[in-house]
Amino acid sequence: MSMQALLYRARELGTLSDITYRNAMIRMSKEGWRRQEPGRHPGLEQPSILPKSLELLESAGIAAVIIAREARAPMNLFSTATARQPTLSNATAEELTIEAHDFASPEKGGRVFSLFDN
């Protein structure tokens, strides 16, 4: 959690007065900490809700392929988004692009948009 968020919350809870909060923010600005806070920065946060949700759904007998299809997401992109430790894959834009005929049929009123179309 950032220092700015902690200061803001402390002011909201009445732990810091408005003047103390203002002085702390001025100090943060002077030190350049509003853009880059001091100290070690932890690694990227790892997602936990999506992978756990996927595990629960799969344990209930709902396959990831079905969920991806319902979400109208290409399986490569869906797998990356729901992985415990997402990594950039070597997939090309063509592999990640959803083809309209894969998930949407005119009789169902479906319409698919690709994140990779210009």
WONORWO-V319506 format. One record per pair of residues at least 12 apart in sequence whose C-alpha atoms are under 6 Angstrom apart, sorted by sequence separation. I is the first residue (numbers start at 1). GAP is how many residues later the second one is. D is the distance in whole Angstrom. If there is no record, write none. Layout:
i-><I/I>
gap-><GAP/GAP>
d-><D/D>
//
This chain:
i-><100/98/97/74/74/51/50/51/51>
gap-><12/16/17/22/24/31/32/32/33>
d-><6/6/6/6/6/5/5/6/6>
//
